[in-house]
Amino acid sequence: MIDDFLYGTAGHTGPPAEVEAAVRAAAAAEIMPRHRKLAAHEIIEKSGPHDLVTAADRLAEEHLTAALTKLLPGSVVVGEESVHADPAVYEALDGDAPVWIVDPVDGTRQFVRGEAGFCTLVALALHGEVHASWTYAPVRGEMAIAVRGRGATLNGVPIRSGAPAPGAVLKVAMSHPDYTTEAQKRALLGLRTESIAARPCGSAGLEYLAVARGSLDAVAFNWEYAWDHAAGLLLVTEAGGAQSTLSGAPFRIAGGNDLPFTAARDEATAQRVLAALRTGG
C-alpha cells in the first residue's frame, strides 16, 4: 500500500507533493499565526515546566490528522498530543495499518520563547519501518524530505552527511543528563571527553537535519518517542549516515531500545560515539 502511494503514478520519482503541501498548510494555518503571539492560556505544562504543549501543537496535529488520513485512506496517526490524551494510540506502531507519525511542533520550548529553532515532523511507517519523512522548519524556510532507498533532499536539493575530518573533535548534540536514569546519565557523561564537544540538544528534528547536512557530527539521545526520532533517523540514513542503540542493534520506532542511542554522519563516527557512551556507562 505504501509503495503504491509513494510511487504508484507513472513517472513519479518521489513522495506525493500533497504530503508536503499538507505539512506546509498546517504550519501556515495553526503554527505561524501563533509564533511570538501565544497568549498565556495557550501554553500548558504536561509533566512539568520542560514539557509544554500549546494551542499550536494541538491544532496543527488535528489539521495534519485530517489531511494525511484523507491522502492515504486506511492509514492512522500516532501523534504526540493524541498519545498524551490516550497512550493506547501508540500501539498502532505495531499494527497492520500504515502509520503517520506526527510531531506538530518539535521544539515547543523554542516556539514558546519566540525562537526559530522548531519544526514540524511527519513520517510514514508500516510494520515498524519508516518509508518516508518530512522535516519542515517554517521560520527558516527549510523542508527536508527523505524516502527509503531514494535519498534525502533539502528544499529539493540532494544532501549528503559526509564524514568528519580524520581526528577532528566531534560535535555532538546530546540529551540533558539530568532528565534520565542514573545508568543513562553515566553513559551520556562518557561524551565529556577531549575528542568530543558535546552540548545539550535543541529540537531533535533540527539536530537530525544538521547531521544529515553535515553541520553536526552526531546526536546521542536517551528517550525513544517515535514522533521525535522517526523522521530524523530516516533523513540521516538516507543522507548516508548511520544509527545504532547502545547494544549495537538498530533503533526500533515502537520502543524497547537499549538507550542511549546515536545517529551520526557515518558509521565510523557512530562507533566513536557508542564507544564513548559505553565507557561512561
RODO-992639 format. One record per atom (N, C-alpha, C): x, y, z. Coordinates in steps of 0.02 Angstrom, whole numbers, plus 50000, padded with zeros to 5 digits. Example, Ala and Ser with C-alpha at 12.3 -4.5 7.8 and 13.67 -1.06 7.14 Angstrom:
BEGIN
ATOM     c1     c2     c3
ATOM  50660  49716  50390
ATOM  50615  49775  50390
ATOM  50660  49835  50390
ATOM  50642  49888  50354
ATOM  50684  49947  50357
ATOM  50645  50002  50394
# end
This chain:
BEGIN
ATOM     c1     c2     c3
ATOM  50041  49939  50000
ATOM  50000  50000  50000
ATOM  50043  50063  50000
ATOM  50095  50064  50043
ATOM  50138  50123  50046
ATOM  50176  50133  49982
ATOM  50202  50078  49953
ATOM  50238  50084  49890
ATOM  50194  50113  49835
ATOM  50132  50089  49832
ATOM  50085  50116  49782
ATOM  50072  50190  49794
ATOM  50066  50207  49857
ATOM  50053  50277  49874
ATOM  50112  50322  49854
ATOM  50172  50299  49868
ATOM  50231  50341  49855
ATOM  50252  50341  49782
ATOM  50245  50283  49748
ATOM  50274  50277  49681
ATOM  50226  50251  49629
ATOM  50161  50250  49646
ATOM  50114  50217  49601
ATOM  50101  50253  49535
ATOM  50113  50319  49534
ATOM  50100  50356  49473
ATOM  50157  50347  49423
ATOM  50140  50334  49360
ATOM  50192  50326  49310
ATOM  50237  50387  49307
ATOM  50302  50375  49309
ATOM  50350  50430  49306
ATOM  50361  50466  49371
ATOM  50327  50443  49424
ATOM  50333  50476  49489
ATOM  50400  50457  49520
ATOM  50438  50505  49545
ATOM  50504  50491  49572
ATOM  50511  50509  49645
ATOM  50458  50529  49678
ATOM  50464  50548  49748
ATOM  50397  50546  49782
ATOM  50394  50563  49847
ATOM  50331  50562  49883
ATOM  50283  50613  49856
ATOM  50219  50601  49863
ATOM  50169  50646  49835
ATOM  50177  50717  49860
ATOM  50171  50763  49814
ATOM  50176  50834  49832
ATOM  50122  50853  49881
ATOM  50067  50814  49882
ATOM  50012  50831  49927
ATOM  50032  50825  50001
ATOM  50079  50780  50016
ATOM  50101  50773  50086
ATOM  50140  50836  50107
ATOM  50187  50855  50066
ATOM  50224  50917  50080
ATOM  50175  50976  50087
ATOM  50127  50979  50042
ATOM  50079  51034  50045
ATOM  50039  51033  50110
ATOM  50021  50973  50133
ATOM  49983  50967  50195
ATOM  50024  50990  50255
ATOM  50088  50974  50256
ATOM  50131  50995  50310
ATOM  50138  51071  50310
ATOM  50149  51099  50252
ATOM  50156  51172  50247
ATOM  50090  51207  50266
ATOM  50034  51178  50245
ATOM  49970  51209  50260
ATOM  49955  51208  50334
ATOM  49971  51154  50368
ATOM  49959  51150  50441
ATOM  50001  51203  50477
ATOM  50063  51211  50456
ATOM  50106  51261  50488
ATOM  50080  51332  50474
ATOM  50058  51343  50413
ATOM  50034  51409  50394
ATOM  49969  51427  50431
ATOM  49926  51377  50441
ATOM  49860  51390  50471
ATOM  49862  51392  50547
ATOM  49902  51348  50578
ATOM  49897  51339  50650
ATOM  49959  51358  50690
ATOM  50017  51357  50658
ATOM  50079  51368  50696
ATOM  50105  51440  50688
ATOM  50116  51460  50627
ATOM  50147  51525  50616
ATOM  50105  51584  50640
ATOM  50038  51582  50635
ATOM  49999  51638  50662
ATOM  50007  51647  50738
ATOM  50031  51594  50773
ATOM  50040  51597  50845
ATOM  50113  51607  50865
ATOM  50158  51607  50816
ATOM  50229  51616  50832
ATOM  50239  51687  50859
ATOM  50267  51691  50919
ATOM  50278  51755  50954
ATOM  50213  51791  50972
ATOM  50157  51755  50967
ATOM  50093  51786  50984
ATOM  50051  51742  51030
ATOM  50082  51694  51064
ATOM  50045  51649  51108
ATOM  50019  51686  51169
ATOM  49956  51675  51184
ATOM  49928  51700  51247
ATOM  49944  51652  51303
ATOM  49943  51676  51364
ATOM  49962  51634  51421
ATOM  49918  51571  51425
ATOM  49854  51578  51410
ATOM  49809  51520  51415
ATOM  49821  51469  51360
ATOM  49862  51486  51309
ATOM  49876  51439  51255
ATOM  49938  51396  51269
ATOM  49969  51404  51327
ATOM  50028  51366  51347
ATOM  50012  51326  51409
ATOM  50021  51260  51405
ATOM  50004  51215  51460
ATOM  50063  51170  51476
ATOM  50078  51161  51541
ATOM  50128  51112  51561
ATOM  50095  51043  51562
ATOM  50131  50993  51535
ATOM  50106  50924  51539
ATOM  50137  50890  51601
ATOM  50197  50863  51594
ATOM  50228  50830  51652
ATOM  50270  50877  51694
ATOM  50283  50938  51670
ATOM  50324  50985  51707
ATOM  50343  51044  51664
ATOM  50384  51091  51690
ATOM  50400  51152  51654
ATOM  50440  51142  51591
ATOM  50471  51083  51583
ATOM  50510  51069  51523
ATOM  50469  51029  51472
ATOM  50406  51015  51488
ATOM  50362  50976  51444
ATOM  50300  51017  51431
ATOM  50302  51057  51378
ATOM  50248  51104  51365
ATOM  50207  51083  51304
ATOM  50145  51105  51303
ATOM  50103  51098  51244
ATOM  50068  51165  51234
ATOM  50059  51183  51171
ATOM  50024  51246  51156
ATOM  49964  51232  51111
ATOM  49925  51284  51102
ATOM  49868  51278  51055
ATOM  49893  51261  50986
ATOM  49952  51285  50967
ATOM  49979  51271  50901
ATOM  49993  51196  50893
ATOM  50021  51164  50945
ATOM  50034  51092  50943
ATOM  49969  51054  50930
ATOM  49920  51069  50971
ATOM  49857  51031  50968
ATOM  49821  51041  50902
ATOM  49814  51104  50881
ATOM  49776  51118  50820
ATOM  49813  51096  50757
ATOM  49879  51101  50757
ATOM  49916  51078  50698
ATOM  49912  51002  50692
ATOM  49913  50967  50748
ATOM  49906  50894  50744
ATOM  49837  50875  50719
ATOM  49786  50910  50741
ATOM  49718  50896  50716
ATOM  49715  50909  50641
ATOM  49745  50964  50619
ATOM  49746  50981  50547
ATOM  49781  50926  50508
ATOM  49839  50904  50531
ATOM  49877  50853  50495
ATOM  49842  50785  50496
ATOM  49810  50769  50551
ATOM  49775  50705  50556
ATOM  49720  50701  50503
ATOM  49682  50754  50496
ATOM  49629  50754  50446
ATOM  49657  50751  50375
ATOM  49709  50790  50362
ATOM  49736  50794  50294
ATOM  49773  50730  50273
ATOM  49813  50702  50317
ATOM  49854  50645  50299
ATOM  49813  50581  50292
ATOM  49765  50570  50335
ATOM  49723  50510  50329
ATOM  49678  50514  50268
ATOM  49661  50574  50247
ATOM  49623  50582  50185
ATOM  49666  50564  50124
ATOM  49730  50583  50126
ATOM  49775  50568  50071
ATOM  49787  50493  50064
ATOM  49790  50457  50121
ATOM  49803  50385  50120
ATOM  49748  50349  50159
ATOM  49693  50333  50127
ATOM  49637  50300  50162
ATOM  49661  50235  50195
ATOM  49637  50223  50255
ATOM  49656  50164  50292
ATOM  49716  50175  50338
ATOM  49748  50233  50331
ATOM  49805  50248  50374
ATOM  49781  50277  50441
ATOM  49825  50276  50490
ATOM  49810  50304  50556
ATOM  49866  50351  50576
ATOM  49854  50389  50629
ATOM  49903  50438  50652
ATOM  49923  50423  50724
ATOM  49988  50422  50736
ATOM  50016  50421  50803
ATOM  50050  50488  50813
ATOM  50018  50531  50850
ATOM  50044  50599  50861
ATOM  50058  50610  50934
ATOM  50103  50657  50948
ATOM  50122  50670  51017
ATOM  50062  50687  51060
ATOM  50018  50729  51034
ATOM  49962  50752  51075
ATOM  49908  50698  51081
ATOM  49897  50659  51028
ATOM  49846  50606  51032
ATOM  49868  50552  51081
ATOM  49933  50537  51083
ATOM  49958  50487  51130
ATOM  49955  50514  51202
ATOM  49967  50578  51210
ATOM  49961  50607  51277
ATOM  49889  50599  51302
ATOM  49841  50608  51257
ATOM  49770  50601  51277
ATOM  49751  50528  51287
ATOM  49780  50482  51248
ATOM  49764  50411  51251
ATOM  49826  50370  51235
ATOM  49864  50347  51285
ATOM  49926  50311  51273
ATOM  49917  50249  51229
ATOM  49858  50220  51226
ATOM  49847  50160  51186
ATOM  49855  50174  51112
ATOM  49851  50237  51091
ATOM  49860  50255  51021
ATOM  49929  50233  50996
ATOM  49978  50232  51041
ATOM  50047  50215  51023
ATOM  50053  50144  50995
ATOM  50007  50101  51015
ATOM  50009  50031  50994
ATOM  50000  50023  50919
ATOM  49975  50074  50885
ATOM  49966  50070  50812
ATOM  50033  50061  50776
ATOM  50089  50079  50808
ATOM  50155  50070  50777
ATOM  50169  49997  50763
ATOM  50139  49952  50800
ATOM  50148  49880  50789
ATOM  50090  49849  50749
ATOM  50044  49890  50725
ATOM  49986  49864  50690
ATOM  49998  49853  50616
ATOM  49945  49837  50581
ATOM  49949  49821  50509
ATOM  49932  49880  50464
ATOM  49908  49935  50493
ATOM  49890  49993  50452
ATOM  49951  50039  50443
ATOM  49956  50073  50386
ATOM  50008  50125  50379
ATOM  49998  50178  50433
ATOM  50054  50202  50461
ATOM  50052  50249  50516
ATOM  50087  50314  50498
ATOM  50052  50369  50507
ATOM  50083  50435  50504
ATOM  50107  50451  50574
ATOM  50171  50463  50583
ATOM  50199  50481  50648
ATOM  50211  50557  50647
ATOM  50178  50592  50693
ATOM  50174  50665  50688
ATOM  50197  50698  50752
ATOM  50243  50745  50745
ATOM  50258  50793  50799
ATOM  50243  50862  50771
ATOM  50187  50891  50790
ATOM  50165  50953  50758
ATOM  50214  51011  50770
ATOM  50240  51017  50831
ATOM  50290  51069  50846
ATOM  50346  51035  50886
ATOM  50399  51016  50852
ATOM  50457  50988  50885
ATOM  50503  51046  50904
ATOM  50514  51052  50970
ATOM  50549  51112  50995
ATOM  50499  51161  51022
ATOM  50451  51135  51062
ATOM  50398  51178  51088
ATOM  50426  51233  51132
ATOM  50477  51218  51172
ATOM  50506  51270  51215
ATOM  50534  51328  51174
ATOM  50567  51311  51118
ATOM  50594  51363  51074
ATOM  50536  51403  51043
ATOM  50483  51367  51024
ATOM  50425  51400  50995
ATOM  50394  51449  51045
ATOM  50387  51426  51107
ATOM  50357  51469  51159
ATOM  50400  51531  51171
ATOM  50465  51523  51166
ATOM  50510  51580  51176
ATOM  50513  51626  51115
ATOM  50478  51608  51061
ATOM  50478  51650  51002
ATOM  50539  51642  50958
ATOM  50575  51587  50966
ATOM  50636  51575  50928
ATOM  50620  51538  50863
ATOM  50671  51531  50820
ATOM  50661  51498  50755
ATOM  50675  51423  50758
ATOM  50702  51398  50813
ATOM  50726  51329  50815
ATOM  50673  51277  50831
ATOM  50621  51273  50790
ATOM  50570  51222  50796
ATOM  50550  51198  50727
ATOM  50517  51141  50724
ATOM  50497  51114  50659
ATOM  50437  51068  50667
ATOM  50408  51050  50611
ATOM  50354  51000  50609
ATOM  50383  50937  50579
ATOM  50369  50881  50612
ATOM  50396  50816  50590
ATOM  50340  50769  50571
ATOM  50345  50738  50512
ATOM  50297  50688  50489
ATOM  50336  50630  50460
ATOM  50319  50569  50478
ATOM  50349  50509  50449
ATOM  50294  50460  50432
ATOM  50305  50420  50381
ATOM  50257  50369  50360
ATOM  50289  50301  50369
ATOM  50258  50259  50410
ATOM  50288  50195  50428
ATOM  50238  50138  50420
ATOM  50264  50078  50414
ATOM  50223  50017  50412
ATOM  50263  49961  50443
ATOM  50232  49925  50491
ATOM  50265  49868  50524
ATOM  50333  49888  50553
ATOM  50337  49948  50581
ATOM  50399  49969  50614
ATOM  50452  49997  50568
ATOM  50440  49999  50503
ATOM  50490  50025  50456
ATOM  50466  50092  50430
ATOM  50509  50143  50434
ATOM  50493  50209  50409
ATOM  50509  50213  50335
ATOM  50460  50233  50295
ATOM  50467  50235  50222
ATOM  50480  50305  50195
ATOM  50455  50356  50229
ATOM  50465  50424  50205
ATOM  50458  50472  50263
ATOM  50490  50531  50257
ATOM  50485  50580  50311
ATOM  50490  50650  50284
ATOM  50460  50696  50322
ATOM  50459  50767  50306
ATOM  50479  50806  50369
ATOM  50528  50849  50363
ATOM  50551  50892  50418
ATOM  50545  50964  50393
ATOM  50500  51002  50423
ATOM  50486  51070  50399
ATOM  50499  51121  50453
ATOM  50546  51165  50440
ATOM  50562  51221  50486
ATOM  50535  51285  50454
ATOM  50475  51306  50472
ATOM  50442  51360  50434
ATOM  50477  51427  50440
ATOM  50504  51444  50498
ATOM  50537  51509  50504
ATOM  50600  51511  50461
ATOM  50634  51455  50458
ATOM  50696  51451  50419
ATOM  50683  51438  50344
ATOM  50622  51422  50328
ATOM  50606  51408  50258
ATOM  50640  51345  50233
ATOM  50645  51293  50276
ATOM  50679  51231  50257
ATOM  50631  51172  50259
ATOM  50630  51134  50205
ATOM  50591  51072  50200
ATOM  50638  51016  50180
ATOM  50650  50969  50225
ATOM  50692  50911  50211
ATOM  50646  50850  50202
ATOM  50658  50812  50150
ATOM  50618  50753  50134
ATOM  50664  50694  50123
ATOM  50645  50637  50152
ATOM  50683  50575  50142
ATOM  50635  50520  50122
ATOM  50656  50479  50075
ATOM  50617  50421  50054
ATOM  50663  50360  50055
ATOM  50641  50307  50087
ATOM  50684  50248  50095
ATOM  50709  50224  50027
ATOM  50775  50219  50021
ATOM  50806  50195  49960
ATOM  50811  50247  49905
ATOM  50785  50307  49917
ATOM  50784  50360  49865
ATOM  50825  50421  49884
ATOM  50854  50422  49945
ATOM  50895  50478  49965
ATOM  50858  50532  50003
ATOM  50894  50586  50017
ATOM  50867  50641  50056
ATOM  50879  50707  50020
ATOM  50832  50753  50028
ATOM  50839  50819  49997
ATOM  50823  50873  50047
ATOM  50851  50932  50036
ATOM  50834  50992  50074
ATOM  50815  51046  50024
ATOM  50752  51067  50029
ATOM  50725  51115  49980
ATOM  50737  51092  49908
ATOM  50728  51026  49898
ATOM  50733  50997  49832
ATOM  50803  50979  49809
ATOM  50854  50996  49848
ATOM  50923  50982  49829
ATOM  50949  50923  49869
ATOM  50977  50871  49837
ATOM  51003  50813  49874
ATOM  51056  50834  49925
ATOM  51054  50802  49983
ATOM  51103  50815  50035
ATOM  51138  50750  50055
ATOM  51201  50757  50075
ATOM  51241  50701  50099
ATOM  51274  50722  50164
ATOM  51277  50676  50211
ATOM  51304  50692  50277
ATOM  51380  50695  50277
ATOM  51413  50659  50232
ATOM  51486  50659  50230
ATOM  51516  50628  50292
ATOM  51577  50648  50308
ATOM  51612  50621  50366
ATOM  51656  50676  50396
ATOM  51666  50675  50462
ATOM  51712  50723  50492
ATOM  51783  50713  50467
ATOM  51823  50766  50472
ATOM  51894  50759  50454
ATOM  51928  50710  50501
ATOM  51975  50670  50477
ATOM  52010  50622  50520
ATOM  52039  50655  50583
ATOM  52023  50628  50641
ATOM  52050  50653  50703
ATOM  52015  50715  50730
ATOM  51964  50740  50695
ATOM  51930  50801  50717
ATOM  51891  50789  50781
ATOM  51886  50840  50822
ATOM  51843  50837  50881
ATOM  51771  50834  50857
ATOM  51734  50785  50882
ATOM  51665  50775  50859
ATOM  51617  50825  50892
ATOM  51574  50854  50852
ATOM  51521  50897  50877
ATOM  51459  50854  50886
ATOM  51436  50848  50949
ATOM  51381  50803  50964
ATOM  51328  50840  51005
ATOM  51265  50834  50985
ATOM  51209  50859  51024
ATOM  51180  50801  51065
ATOM  51170  50813  51129
ATOM  51150  50757  51174
ATOM  51092  50776  51218
ATOM  51057  50725  51242
ATOM  51005  50735  51292
ATOM  51036  50766  51355
ATOM  50996  50803  51391
ATOM  51020  50831  51454
ATOM  51027  50774  51505
ATOM  51085  50763  51535
ATOM  51094  50706  51581
ATOM  51048  50708  51642
ATOM  51023  50766  51660
ATOM  50981  50769  51721
ATOM  50914  50736  51712
ATOM  50891  50729  51650
ATOM  50824  50703  51638
ATOM  50827  50630  51614
ATOM  50856  50587  51655
ATOM  50867  50518  51634
ATOM  50880  50474  51694
ATOM  50889  50409  51682
ATOM  50906  50364  51736
ATOM  50980  50372  51754
ATOM  51000  50345  51810
ATOM  51070  50351  51831
ATOM  51116  50316  51782
ATOM  51096  50258  51757
ATOM  51139  50221  51710
ATOM  51146  50260  51645
ATOM  51091  50287  51620
ATOM  51094  50326  51558
ATOM  51133  50391  51569
ATOM  51127  50421  51628
ATOM  51165  50481  51643
ATOM  51240  50467  51639
ATOM  51261  50411  51668
ATOM  51332  50393  51666
ATOM  51355  50383  51594
ATOM  51313  50351  51553
ATOM  51331  50339  51483
ATOM  51339  50406  51446
ATOM  51291  50451  51455
ATOM  51295  50515  51420
ATOM  51355  50556  51443
ATOM  51373  50551  51506
ATOM  51432  50587  51531
ATOM  51496  50560  51501
ATOM  51493  50500  51471
ATOM  51551  50474  51435
ATOM  51569  50516  51374
ATOM  51523  50558  51352
ATOM  51536  50602  51295
ATOM  51578  50663  51315
ATOM  51589  50673  51380
ATOM  51629  50730  51403
ATOM  51702  50711  51399
ATOM  51729  50708  51339
ATOM  51799  50690  51328
ATOM  51832  50743  51284
ATOM  51898  50740  51280
ATOM  51934  50789  51239
ATOM  51919  50781  51165
ATOM  51899  50721  51145
ATOM  51887  50708  51074
ATOM  51816  50723  51052
ATOM  51773  50743  51100
ATOM  51703  50757  51084
ATOM  51683  50823  51116
ATOM  51653  50867  51076
ATOM  51625  50929  51101
ATOM  51549  50919  51105
ATOM  51525  50903  51164
ATOM  51454  50888  51173
ATOM  51417  50949  51200
ATOM  51355  50957  51178
ATOM  51312  51011  51202
ATOM  51241  50985  51208
ATOM  51199  51018  51248
ATOM  51129  50998  51253
ATOM  51094  51007  51186
ATOM  51047  50962  51171
ATOM  51012  50965  51108
ATOM  50956  51016  51111
ATOM  50938  51041  51052
ATOM  50878  51082  51046
ATOM  50822  51040  51017
ATOM  50789  51064  50966
ATOM  50738  51024  50931
ATOM  50771  50963  50902
ATOM  50746  50904  50919
ATOM  50776  50842  50894
ATOM  50775  50840  50818
ATOM  50719  50860  50789
ATOM  50714  50859  50716
ATOM  50766  50902  50682
ATOM  50780  50961  50709
ATOM  50830  51004  50679
ATOM  50901  50979  50692
ATOM  50911  50945  50748
ATOM  50977  50915  50759
ATOM  50990  50859  50709
ATOM  50939  50818  50695
ATOM  50946  50766  50643
ATOM  50961  50798  50575
ATOM  50927  50852  50560
ATOM  50939  50886  50496
ATOM  51011  50910  50493
ATOM  51037  50936  50548
ATOM  51107  50959  50549
ATOM  51155  50901  50536
ATOM  51141  50842  50563
ATOM  51183  50784  50549
ATOM  51178  50766  50475
ATOM  51117  50764  50449
ATOM  51106  50744  50379
ATOM  51141  50790  50330
ATOM  51147  50855  50347
ATOM  51179  50903  50302
ATOM  51253  50912  50319
ATOM  51278  50878  50371
ATOM  51349  50878  50387
ATOM  51373  50936  50429
ATOM  51328  50974  50460
ATOM  51350  51029  50503
ATOM  51354  51009  50576
ATOM  51332  50949  50593
ATOM  51337  50919  50659
ATOM  51359  50847  50649
ATOM  51405  50823  50691
ATOM  51432  50756  50679
ATOM  51387  50700  50705
ATOM  51352  50711  50760
ATOM  51310  50657  50787
ATOM  51263  50684  50839
ATOM  51212  50644  50854
ATOM  51168  50655  50911
ATOM  51171  50594  50956
ATOM  51156  50605  51020
ATOM  51151  50549  51068
ATOM  51092  50563  51113
ATOM  51041  50521  51108
ATOM  50979  50533  51143
ATOM  50962  50474  51189
ATOM  50926  50490  51243
ATOM  50909  50438  51291
ATOM  50833  50428  51298
ATOM  50794  50459  51252
ATOM  50722  50446  51253
ATOM  50703  50421  51183
ATOM  50645  50387  51178
ATOM  50631  50350  51117
ATOM  50562  50362  51087
ATOM  50529  50417  51104
ATOM  50464  50431  51074
ATOM  50471  50435  50998
ATOM  50429  50397  50963
ATOM  50436  50390  50891
ATOM  50429  50458  50855
ATOM  50385  50501  50880
ATOM  50374  50565  50845
ATOM  50436  50610  50846
ATOM  50481  50600  50893
ATOM  50542  50639  50895
ATOM  50596  50612  50848
ATOM  50594  50547  50833
ATOM  50651  50514  50801
ATOM  50638  50483  50733
ATOM  50577  50463  50719
ATOM  50564  50425  50657
ATOM  50585  50464  50595
ATOM  50563  50527  50590
ATOM  50579  50567  50531
ATOM  50654  50579  50525
ATOM  50686  50598  50580
ATOM  50757  50615  50578
ATOM  50803  50556  50565
ATOM  50786  50498  50593
ATOM  50829  50440  50582
ATOM  50829  50420  50508
ATOM  50770  50422  50476
ATOM  50769  50407  50404
ATOM  50807  50460  50365
ATOM  50800  50523  50384
ATOM  50834  50577  50350
ATOM  50910  50567  50353
ATOM  50936  50550  50412
ATOM  51008  50540  50420
ATOM  51032  50480  50379
ATOM  50997  50424  50384
ATOM  51021  50364  50349
ATOM  51016  50373  50273
ATOM  50964  50407  50249
ATOM  50959  50418  50177
ATOM  51010  50469  50151
ATOM  51037  50510  50197
ATOM  51090  50556  50179
ATOM  51159  50524  50183
ATOM  51161  50459  50201
ATOM  51224  50423  50204
ATOM  51250  50411  50274
ATOM  51211  50430  50325
ATOM  51233  50421  50393
ATOM  51217  50353  50421
ATOM  51228  50345  50487
ATOM  51219  50281  50520
ATOM  51186  50293  50588
ATOM  51153  50241  50614
ATOM  51122  50246  50680
ATOM  51126  50180  50716
ATOM  51128  50182  50783
ATOM  51131  50121  50823
ATOM  51113  50136  50895
ATOM  51083  50087  50928
ATOM  51073  50091  51000
ATOM  51136  50068  51036
ATOM  51135  50074  51102
ATOM  51194  50057  51141
ATOM  51215  49984  51133
ATOM  51167  49940  51121
ATOM  51182  49869  51113
ATOM  51211  49853  51044
ATOM  51207  49900  50998
ATOM  51229  49887  50929
ATOM  51171  49871  50882
ATOM  51111  49863  50909
ATOM  51052  49850  50867
ATOM  51024  49915  50841
ATOM  50991  49913  50782
ATOM  50959  49974  50756
ATOM  50903  49997  50802
ATOM  50891  50061  50801
ATOM  50836  50091  50840
ATOM  50769  50065  50814
ATOM  50725  50046  50860
ATOM  50658  50024  50843
ATOM  50608  50079  50860
ATOM  50568  50101  50811
ATOM  50524  50157  50824
ATOM  50468  50138  50873
ATOM  50452  50074  50880
ATOM  50400  50054  50926
ATOM  50424  50051  50998
ATOM  50489  50058  51010
ATOM  50516  50060  51078
ATOM  50552  49997  51098
ATOM  50572  49995  51162
ATOM  50608  49939  51189
ATOM  50682  49939  51170
ATOM  50711  49999  51160
ATOM  50780  50005  51139
ATOM  50828  50008  51198
ATOM  50890  49988  51186
ATOM  50943  49994  51235
ATOM  50971  50064  51229
ATOM  50957  50106  51277
ATOM  50973  50177  51274
ATOM  51035  50193  51316
ATOM  51071  50248  51295
ATOM  51058  50295  51242
ATOM  51071  50265  51173
ATOM  51054  50303  51120
ATOM  51069  50283  51052
ATOM  51099  50342  51015
ATOM  51126  50329  50957
ATOM  51158  50383  50918
ATOM  51138  50380  50845
ATOM  51140  50437  50813
ATOM  51137  50443  50740
ATOM  51194  50488  50721
ATOM  51232  50469  50670
ATOM  51294  50505  50654
ATOM  51303  50511  50579
ATOM  51352  50553  50559
ATOM  51364  50567  50489
ATOM  51387  50505  50451
ATOM  51422  50459  50484
ATOM  51444  50398  50451
ATOM  51453  50344  50504
ATOM  51466  50282  50482
ATOM  51470  50226  50528
ATOM  51528  50234  50577
ATOM  51585  50258  50553
ATOM  51642  50266  50598
ATOM  51627  50315  50654
ATOM  51593  50369  50639
ATOM  51575  50417  50690
ATOM  51525  50388  50739
ATOM  51477  50350  50714
ATOM  51429  50317  50759
ATOM  51465  50271  50807
ATOM  51515  50235  50783
ATOM  51552  50189  50827
ATOM  51593  50227  50878
ATOM  51621  50285  50860
ATOM  51658  50326  50909
ATOM  51611  50350  50964
ATOM  51552  50371  50946
ATOM  51504  50395  50996
ATOM  51482  50337  51040
ATOM  51467  50280  51011
ATOM  51447  50222  51051
ATOM  51502  50201  51099
ATOM  51564  50203  51077
ATOM  51620  50184  51121
ATOM  51624  50231  51180
ATOM  51613  50296  51168
ATOM  51614  50344  51223
ATOM  51556  50332  51272
ATOM  51497  50317  51244
ATOM  51439  50302  51287
ATOM  51451  50240  51329
ATOM  51481  50190  51300
ATOM  51494  50128  51338
ATOM  51547  50139  51391
ATOM  51595  50182  51377
ATOM  51646  50198  51428
ATOM  51614  50234  51487
ATOM  51569  50280  51471
ATOM  51536  50316  51525
ATOM  51490  50271  51566
ATOM  51457  50224  51531
ATOM  51410  50181  51567
ATOM  51443  50128  51610
# end
